[in-house]
């Protein structure tokens, strides 16, 4: 079976561990989305699958630098995997759900 994983905030912080554990359980993790997460997952090297990283510049809950660091660490592991990074110039921590309000 193929699955995709998505995590926002605390859910994104441990998404690499979830990807690793799902793969160890026999699932093929096809892609991941990390929204406003951080660089805290000790298994971040497991993110060798296509991943979409998103952050908002005005996020005061999770500083944008944390997801920049995660992307900078993960991208060189497999530069052909299709990683994408999006930085929203305006918006805070809940920007994906509050649509600019």
Long-range contacts (C-beta under 8 A, 24 or more apart in sequence): 1-26, 1-27, 1-28, 2-27, 2-28, 2-29, 2-30, 3-27, 3-28, 3-29, 3-30, 4-29, 4-30, 4-31, 4-32, 4-33, 5-29, 5-31, 5-32, 5-33, 6-32, 6-33, 6-34, 6-35, 7-32, 7-33, 7-34, 7-35, 7-37, 8-35, 8-36, 8-37, 8-96, 9-35, 9-36, 9-37, 9-61, 9-62, 9-93, 10-37, 11-37, 12-36, 12-37, 12-38, 13-37, 13-38, 13-40, 13-41, 14-40, 14-41, 15-41, 15-47, 16-41, 16-43, 16-44, 16-45, 16-46, 16-47, 17-41, 17-42, 17-43, 17-46, 19-46, 19-47, 19-49, 20-46, 34-67, 34-70, 35-96, 36-61, 36-62, 36-67, 36-93, 36-95, 36-96, 37-62, 37-66, 37-67, 37-70, 38-62, 38-66, 38-67, 38-70, 39-66, 39-67, 39-69, 39-70, 39-73, 40-66, 44-70, 44-73, 44-74, 45-74, 45-77, 47-74, 47-77, 48-74, 48-77, 48-78, 48-81, 49-81, 50-81, 50-82, 50-83, 51-81, 51-82, 51-83, 51-84, 52-83, 52-84, 52-86, 53-83, 53-84, 53-85, 53-86, 54-85, 54-86, 54-87, 54-88, 54-96, 55-85, 55-86, 55-87, 55-88, 56-87, 56-88, 56-90, 56-91, 56-92, 56-93, 56-95, 57-87, 57-88, 57-89, 57-90, 57-91, 58-90, 58-91, 58-92, 59-91, 59-92, 59-93, 59-95, 60-92, 60-93, 61-92, 61-93, 62-93
